[in-house]
Amino acid sequence: MEQKMLDRATYKKIKGMTREEMQNFLTNYYNNVMEDAEAPTLDLGELREEIGSIKGVGEKRLDEIMAVIEKHLGIQ
């Protein structure tokens, strides 16, 4: 199913905007997108591999560590 990027209320609001309001809306939207794009990313597979390579960290402990990390990232 196609994800809708624009709900009906926002569409109606945009239809009634003046040029200045539209310009401000688009500028704010662009800035928000750029802020999200600059957010750091985390490769969980690579992280798991690096933590697993630490001496003394076994598979069970690694699973526990990854569960805590995933919990704090909101993945679980």
N, C-alpha and C positions, 0 to 999 in steps of 0.2 A: 504494500500500500504506500502511496506517495505521502511524504511528510509535508504538512502545510506549514509554510514559513510565515504566513500572514493570516492572522485571524480576522474575522469580519469587522470587529470593532476598530482594529488598527487600520484596516482598509478604508473604512468610512471616514476615519479621522484624516487619513492621508488625502482622500478625495477633496476634503474641505480646506486643505491647507493653501496658504498663499505661497508665492515663490520663496520668500524669506523663511517661512516656517518649514517648508520642505527642505531648504538648504540646511537649516539648523538640525532638523531631524536626521538627514543623511550624514551630516558631519558627526553627530553624536553616535549614530549607528556604526559608522566607520571606526571611530575611536574605540568603541567597545569591542569590536571585532579584532582590532589590532592589539588591544590589551590581552585578549584571550589567546591570540596567536603567540604572544611573547611569553606566555606562561611556560615554565620549564616542564619538560616531559620526563617520564620515568619508564624505562623498559624493565618490567618485572622479571622477565626471563634472564636478562643480563645481571640484574641485581641478585637474583637467586644464585646464579652461577658464581658470582664474586663472593657472596657471603659463604657459599658452600665450599669455596676454596680455602677458607680460613681454617688453620689447623685447630682441631678440637671441635669443630661444628659438624655434627653428624646429620643424617637425613631427618631424624625425628626432631632435633633441635632446629634444623633449617625450616621444617614445616611449621613449627611454632612461631619462629621469627617472621616468616612470610605471612602467616595468619594475622599477626599483630600489624604488620605493615599494610596489608590489604584492608583491615578493619579501619585504620586511620585514614586511608584513602577513600573509604566508602565503597569498596568493591564488593564486600560480602553482603 
